[in-house]
Amino acid sequence: MNAVTQFKDPVAVAAAAEPAIRFEAVSKVYSARNGDPAVTALDAVTLSVAPGSIAGIIGRSGAGKSTLLRVINGLERPSSGSVFVDNVDVAALDATDLRTLRRRIGMIFQHFNLLSSRTVFDNIALPLELAGTPKATIKARVDNLIELVGLADKRGRYPAELSGGQKQRVGIARALATEPKVLLSDEATSALDPETTRSILALLRRVNELTGVTIVLITHEMQVIKEICDQVAVIEAGRIIEEGPVYQVFAGPRTDTTRTFVSSVTGGELPRDITERLTASRDGARHAVLRIVFTGENATAPILSRLSRSLDIDVNVLSGQVDEIGQRPFGNLLVTIPANQETVGAVTGLIHAHGLKAEVLGYVA
């Protein structure tokens, strides 16, 4: 199956004719070994990432996220198809040219990958030393990066003396040392607590705004996508099953997998006792379960009071919240109403008339 994804930021696309990263029908198949069957990690993926954007790739374990990232920097070669970074075909490069390209691609790792015997300053300086950068240039650049990531008072410390968040800040600074055009983040916050995660994501957003670096971020946490990304693609079994601007995907997920990810951070999860009793049949049911999605200027509309007054029905709230995604208001509300067909039709019609979305999730006795 061919999965076609376009990450497009209108401003960035207008400013640059070529995407920062472009996949063309990329597949990656790991050969059979030791009696195990061959594994298709990527299945004819075609996508482009606009310069200066923050693109998130989300999927469960084994979905193909890490493989997608590794073919960008040439750590894996596609079985078929092509990957272009800054209009250069990565798989066509020899070892020398690939090393040159990798200086334009920064990498942030889940477990930091710092050298324990080197200080904060020396860890950040390492890629510059390997590239043969003059010492004066190294000092100036590393000093600036240490300030950028907020570790001016830690420059002489060793990794063992740092917290997890501080280690990741060193990792980010090191990834930026060669002034890359692309920054790849491999589950960079999954080993951190929620508060530290928010601070690291805020730092990445600031780096993006200050430098214009394109960021490709893979994660299994939709909260990370919500916090930082402009665009999102959902990957499953090596295929992109859904993509688009973050707000659009949150407001109208089209696949069950995406709905599960979105509901985990938008108050869209049903209470367990309701889930266990939920059926698709109206027969014998007393209540219909609805999801109401509030978006844009209608995100704070008093729809429940309007339903009660206009239709003279009881509306029971199960869960919900109003939030902000991409600096735009977004709300998600789960309710029950009487299950008869006339009432359900009247309720959904009134909701749609107010510019909101309604979805019948099922019925309960």
Buried (B, 14 or more C-beta within 10 A) or exposed (E): EEBEBBBBBEEBBEEEEEBBBBBBBBBBBBEEEEEEEEBBBBBBBBBBBBBBBBBBBBBBEEBBBBBBBBBBBBBBEBBEBBBBBBEBEBBEBEEEEBEEBBBBBBBBBBBBEBEEEBBBBBBBBBBBEEEEBEEEEBBEBBBEBBEBBBBEEBBEBBBEEBEBBBBBBBBBBBBBBBEBBBBBBBBBBBBBEEEBBBBBBEBBBEBBEEBEBBBBBBBBBBBBBBBBBBBBBBBBBBBBBBBBBBBBBBBBBEEEBBBBBBBBBBBBBBEEEBEEBBEEEBEEBEBBBBBBBBBEEBBEBEBBEBBEEEBEEEBEEBBBEBBEBEEBBBBBBBBBBBBEEEBBEBBBEBBEEBBBBBBBBBBBE
